Amino acid sequence: MRRFHFLVCLLFAPALHAAEPGPDRELAESLLAISQSRMPEALDTVDRLTRAHPNFRLAYLVKGDLLRARAKPLRTLGDAGSVADGPELESLRQEARQRVRALTDEDPADKVPAYLLNLSDDARNVLVVDASRSRLYAYENRGGLPVRVADFYVTIGKAGVGKQREGDNRTPIGIYTISGFKPPSELTDFYGSGAYTLSYPNEWDVRQGRDGHGIWIHGSPSNTYSRAPLASEGCVVLANEDLKRLGDYIQPGKTQVVIAAQVDWVPYDALDARRNELAAVLDEWREDWESRDTPRLLANYSASFRAGRQNLQGFAANKQKVNAAKTWIKVGLSRVNIMLYPERPDFALVSFVQDYQSNNLSDRTLKRQFWARENGRWKIVQETSL
């Protein structure tokens, strides 16, 4: 039996990480068996894969190569000619690389995305998309800390990430809330088993002049198991069975999604210092508000601050007027969620429930604040009451 030579193309590690059974693992096991000249075992594995997922084109490509390898050595994935050489074949090769990479690269299971500093009590899960790995990671909130519970292969925009304009075929970078779910009955077959809608553009995107709409996490057409790593118009796309599993980790209106070009993976204890720093900054802002000292409170706000259409000058004038009528103020914060923004280590999104009480007003509201470090000090640049 001649050896099948595409090991270099796929950049295999010597072993696969532990992972639950599924298409990624079976595909990687078949390719690893091929690289070690264990052809019958490889064919058995890929046969199981095609029986379980009859629309998995990548698996059929590997099977065709295996059958062809009986006659002559193959140089790379797809060399058997079952798919014409060109963009379609290259997209399948890219999918193979990304799926295998998830099981052969350094495993981030013992690390955590640097963004997830503190998860709100009512946030059961949080999702993180690593575009560089074509991977979506689901985390469970355990006492405010994220614990990885699942991960999935995903497709992103055909032009990559960094959405700016309608129709640019890019997936946005940022932090978004899953706002709802559209069942298949409301959609065409293109969206597969349904779609979770995202809150793009958020208020920070709008302020940066980014536009576009309809950024969803959705399934795949019924005639294909999955799509190439870069193939959507900006949405995050999963296999239909994966989208159904993902639903176990989603609470529409509560679950947040962090989308990064390349996730910054850090040890769990690396979160502590930044979490404590931002928690202290938030508490200082609360105490400054309770002091009724308007200049002291305003020191927490950036000169570029915006709250809707109101700039810092308008905000300051209103605070001065309101505080003059107060004899006391108490501000309580609960369900505090603190996340660093992807690609911007000195930028954070903080949300919380605010319980405001004073001598003449009591109010409870959900608030979102964007904080930026300016000249060594964290300041609020954007604030929204929901």
SULHU-V170619 format. One record per residue. N is the residue number from 1. RES is the residue in one small letter. PSI is psi as a letter, one per 20 degrees, with the letter a starting at -180 (* if undefined). D_FIRST is the distance of its C-alpha to the first C-alpha in Angstrom with 2 decimals. Layout:
# SULHU-V170619
n=<N & N>
res=<RES & RES>
psi=<PSI & PSI>
d_first=<D_FIRST & D_FIRST>
This chain:
# SULHU-V170619
n=<1 & 2 & 3 & 4 & 5 & 6 & 7 & 8 & 9 & 10 & 11 & 12 & 13 & 14 & 15 & 16 & 17 & 18 & 19 & 20 & 21 & 22 & 23 & 24 & 25 & 26 & 27 & 28 & 29 & 30 & 31 & 32 & 33 & 34 & 35 & 36 & 37 & 38 & 39 & 40 & 41 & 42 & 43 & 44 & 45 & 46 & 47 & 48 & 49 & 50 & 51 & 52 & 53 & 54 & 55 & 56 & 57 & 58 & 59 & 60 & 61 & 62 & 63 & 64 & 65 & 66 & 67 & 68 & 69 & 70 & 71 & 72 & 73 & 74 & 75 & 76 & 77 & 78 & 79 & 80 & 81 & 82 & 83 & 84 & 85 & 86 & 87 & 88 & 89 & 90 & 91 & 92 & 93 & 94 & 95 & 96 & 97 & 98 & 99 & 100 & 101 & 102 & 103 & 104 & 105 & 106 & 107 & 108 & 109 & 110 & 111 & 112 & 113 & 114 & 115 & 116 & 117 & 118 & 119 & 120 & 121 & 122 & 123 & 124 & 125 & 126 & 127 & 128 & 129 & 130 & 131 & 132 & 133 & 134 & 135 & 136 & 137 & 138 & 139 & 140 & 141 & 142 & 143 & 144 & 145 & 146 & 147 & 148 & 149 & 150 & 151 & 152 & 153 & 154 & 155 & 156 & 157 & 158 & 159 & 160 & 161 & 162 & 163 & 164 & 165 & 166 & 167 & 168 & 169 & 170 & 171 & 172 & 173 & 174 & 175 & 176 & 177 & 178 & 179 & 180 & 181 & 182 & 183 & 184 & 185 & 186 & 187 & 188 & 189 & 190 & 191 & 192 & 193 & 194 & 195 & 196 & 197 & 198 & 199 & 200 & 201 & 202 & 203 & 204 & 205 & 206 & 207 & 208 & 209 & 210 & 211 & 212 & 213 & 214 & 215 & 216 & 217 & 218 & 219 & 220 & 221 & 222 & 223 & 224 & 225 & 226 & 227 & 228 & 229 & 230 & 231 & 232 & 233 & 234 & 235 & 236 & 237 & 238 & 239 & 240 & 241 & 242 & 243 & 244 & 245 & 246 & 247 & 248 & 249 & 250 & 251 & 252 & 253 & 254 & 255 & 256 & 257 & 258 & 259 & 260 & 261 & 262 & 263 & 264 & 265 & 266 & 267 & 268 & 269 & 270 & 271 & 272 & 273 & 274 & 275 & 276 & 277 & 278 & 279 & 280 & 281 & 282 & 283 & 284 & 285 & 286 & 287 & 288 & 289 & 290 & 291 & 292 & 293 & 294 & 295 & 296 & 297 & 298 & 299 & 300 & 301 & 302 & 303 & 304 & 305 & 306 & 307 & 308 & 309 & 310 & 311 & 312 & 313 & 314 & 315 & 316 & 317 & 318 & 319 & 320 & 321 & 322 & 323 & 324 & 325 & 326 & 327 & 328 & 329 & 330 & 331 & 332 & 333 & 334 & 335 & 336 & 337 & 338 & 339 & 340 & 341 & 342 & 343 & 344 & 345 & 346 & 347 & 348 & 349 & 350 & 351 & 352 & 353 & 354 & 355 & 356 & 357 & 358 & 359 & 360 & 361 & 362 & 363 & 364 & 365 & 366 & 367 & 368 & 369 & 370 & 371 & 372 & 373 & 374 & 375 & 376 & 377 & 378 & 379 & 380 & 381 & 382 & 383 & 384 & 385 & 386>
res=<m & r & r & f & h & f & l & v & c & l & l & f & a & p & a & l & h & a & a & e & p & g & p & d & r & e & l & a & e & s & l & l & a & i & s & q & s & r & m & p & e & a & l & d & t & v & d & r & l & t & r & a & h & p & n & f & r & l & a & y & l & v & k & g & d & l & l & r & a & r & a & k & p & l & r & t & l & g & d & a & g & s & v & a & d & g & p & e & l & e & s & l & r & q & e & a & r & q & r & v & r & a & l & t & d & e & d & p & a & d & k & v & p & a & y & l & l & n & l & s & d & d & a & r & n & v & l & v & v & d & a & s & r & s & r & l & y & a & y & e & n & r & g & g & l & p & v & r & v & a & d & f & y & v & t & i & g & k & a & g & v & g & k & q & r & e & g & d & n & r & t & p & i & g & i & y & t & i & s & g & f & k & p & p & s & e & l & t & d & f & y & g & s & g & a & y & t & l & s & y & p & n & e & w & d & v & r & q & g & r & d & g & h & g & i & w & i & h & g & s & p & s & n & t & y & s & r & a & p & l & a & s & e & g & c & v & v & l & a & n & e & d & l & k & r & l & g & d & y & i & q & p & g & k & t & q & v & v & i & a & a & q & v & d & w & v & p & y & d & a & l & d & a & r & r & n & e & l & a & a & v & l & d & e & w & r & e & d & w & e & s & r & d & t & p & r & l & l & a & n & y & s & a & s & f & r & a & g & r & q & n & l & q & g & f & a & a & n & k & q & k & v & n & a & a & k & t & w & i & k & v & g & l & s & r & v & n & i & m & l & y & p & e & r & p & d & f & a & l & v & s & f & v & q & d & y & q & s & n & n & l & s & d & r & t & l & k & r & q & f & w & a & r & e & n & g & r & w & k & i & v & q & e & t & s & l>
psi=<p & q & q & o & m & k & g & h & g & i & l & q & r & i & r & q & q & p & q & q & q & r & g & g & g & g & g & h & h & g & h & h & h & g & h & j & k & m & g & g & g & g & h & g & g & h & g & h & g & h & h & h & m & i & j & n & h & h & h & h & g & g & g & g & g & g & h & h & i & h & h & q & q & q & h & r & p & j & i & i & j & h & p & p & p & a & h & g & g & h & h & h & g & g & g & g & g & h & g & h & h & h & i & h & r & p & p & j & h & j & r & q & p & i & h & m & g & p & p & q & h & j & o & h & r & q & q & p & p & o & h & h & i & l & p & p & p & p & q & p & o & n & k & i & q & p & p & p & i & q & q & q & p & q & q & a & q & h & j & b & r & l & p & h & q & p & j & j & k & q & p & q & p & a & p & q & p & o & h & a & p & o & r & h & h & j & r & r & h & h & j & c & j & a & p & p & q & q & k & p & p & a & h & h & g & g & h & j & j & p & a & r & r & k & o & r & o & r & a & q & q & h & j & q & g & r & r & r & h & n & i & r & j & i & r & p & p & r & q & g & h & h & h & g & h & h & h & i & j & p & o & p & i & g & p & q & p & p & p & q & g & o & p & o & p & q & q & g & i & i & h & g & g & h & g & h & g & h & h & h & g & g & h & g & g & g & h & h & g & h & i & j & n & g & h & g & g & i & i & i & q & q & h & j & q & q & n & c & i & p & a & h & g & h & g & g & g & g & h & g & g & g & h & h & j & q & h & q & p & p & p & p & p & r & l & p & p & p & p & q & p & q & i & n & i & k & p & q & p & p & q & r & p & p & o & p & q & a & h & j & p & p & q & p & q & p & q & p & p & p & q & q & o & o & l & i & p & p & q & p & i & p & p & p & p & *>
d_first=<0.00 & 3.79 & 6.53 & 9.15 & 12.37 & 15.46 & 16.43 & 19.33 & 20.50 & 20.97 & 22.39 & 21.05 & 23.20 & 21.74 & 22.82 & 24.19 & 27.89 & 29.24 & 29.84 & 30.85 & 28.32 & 28.04 & 26.09 & 25.80 & 24.39 & 21.93 & 20.74 & 20.46 & 18.66 & 15.96 & 15.61 & 15.74 & 12.98 & 10.76 & 12.09 & 11.18 & 7.46 & 9.08 & 7.97 & 10.16 & 12.91 & 12.88 & 13.27 & 15.97 & 17.75 & 17.93 & 19.01 & 21.83 & 22.74 & 23.13 & 25.09 & 27.37 & 27.82 & 27.47 & 28.87 & 26.49 & 25.21 & 23.05 & 21.09 & 20.61 & 19.46 & 16.65 & 15.78 & 15.86 & 13.51 & 10.95 & 11.48 & 11.47 & 8.17 & 6.78 & 8.95 & 9.12 & 8.97 & 11.84 & 14.72 & 16.57 & 17.44 & 18.50 & 16.80 & 15.91 & 19.62 & 20.57 & 23.39 & 25.28 & 25.18 & 28.48 & 30.44 & 28.91 & 25.31 & 26.57 & 28.46 & 25.38 & 23.66 & 26.90 & 26.97 & 23.49 & 24.69 & 27.92 & 26.56 & 24.07 & 26.82 & 29.09 & 26.90 & 25.90 & 29.12 & 32.03 & 33.15 & 36.76 & 37.44 & 39.84 & 41.58 & 43.63 & 44.49 & 47.56 & 49.45 & 50.03 & 53.12 & 55.05 & 54.30 & 57.24 & 58.16 & 57.62 & 54.23 & 51.78 & 48.70 & 47.78 & 44.77 & 43.23 & 41.01 & 39.01 & 38.27 & 36.12 & 33.68 & 34.11 & 35.24 & 38.28 & 39.40 & 41.90 & 44.35 & 46.85 & 50.33 & 51.20 & 54.63 & 54.33 & 50.97 & 47.64 & 44.83 & 41.45 & 40.60 & 37.91 & 36.01 & 34.53 & 32.59 & 35.19 & 35.79 & 38.79 & 40.77 & 39.07 & 41.30 & 40.63 & 43.45 & 47.12 & 48.80 & 52.16 & 52.99 & 52.66 & 49.74 & 48.05 & 44.80 & 44.76 & 44.60 & 47.66 & 47.68 & 50.14 & 51.20 & 51.83 & 52.92 & 51.28 & 54.33 & 53.30 & 50.80 & 50.52 & 49.11 & 46.97 & 50.12 & 51.68 & 48.72 & 46.54 & 42.96 & 41.88 & 42.77 & 40.81 & 42.09 & 45.01 & 46.17 & 47.83 & 50.36 & 50.89 & 54.20 & 53.24 & 55.34 & 57.01 & 60.35 & 58.86 & 56.74 & 59.91 & 61.82 & 59.17 & 59.50 & 56.10 & 56.06 & 53.86 & 53.36 & 51.05 & 48.49 & 46.79 & 43.90 & 42.51 & 39.71 & 37.36 & 37.86 & 36.79 & 34.24 & 32.08 & 30.95 & 31.52 & 32.42 & 31.35 & 32.73 & 35.52 & 36.62 & 39.94 & 43.51 & 44.20 & 43.52 & 41.08 & 38.68 & 36.62 & 34.56 & 37.12 & 36.18 & 36.32 & 39.73 & 40.98 & 39.90 & 41.47 & 44.72 & 45.11 & 45.76 & 48.18 & 51.97 & 53.22 & 56.07 & 55.02 & 51.33 & 50.75 & 47.70 & 47.08 & 45.00 & 43.94 & 42.02 & 40.49 & 41.65 & 43.44 & 42.09 & 44.56 & 45.18 & 47.47 & 50.36 & 50.29 & 51.71 & 54.84 & 56.77 & 56.34 & 57.04 & 60.19 & 61.27 & 61.11 & 62.61 & 65.52 & 65.96 & 66.11 & 68.64 & 70.74 & 70.86 & 72.02 & 74.73 & 75.88 & 76.32 & 78.31 & 80.57 & 82.02 & 82.01 & 80.75 & 80.07 & 78.12 & 76.02 & 75.47 & 74.12 & 70.91 & 70.41 & 69.00 & 71.22 & 68.59 & 68.79 & 68.66 & 69.32 & 68.96 & 71.39 & 73.35 & 73.05 & 74.11 & 77.73 & 78.13 & 76.36 & 78.61 & 81.77 & 80.85 & 80.04 & 83.31 & 85.25 & 83.51 & 83.78 & 87.49 & 88.08 & 86.23 & 87.80 & 84.53 & 80.81 & 78.05 & 74.39 & 71.74 & 67.99 & 65.47 & 61.87 & 61.11 & 57.70 & 56.80 & 53.79 & 53.06 & 52.15 & 48.64 & 48.62 & 52.25 & 52.70 & 56.50 & 56.78 & 56.93 & 57.48 & 59.79 & 60.88 & 63.31 & 66.05 & 69.39 & 72.51 & 75.50 & 79.00 & 82.27 & 85.99 & 85.84 & 82.24 & 79.32 & 75.96 & 72.34 & 69.58 & 65.89 & 65.49 & 62.68 & 63.11 & 61.05 & 61.79 & 61.17 & 61.84 & 64.52 & 65.86 & 64.59 & 65.96 & 64.39 & 66.27 & 66.05 & 65.19 & 64.80 & 66.20 & 65.97 & 67.72 & 65.92>
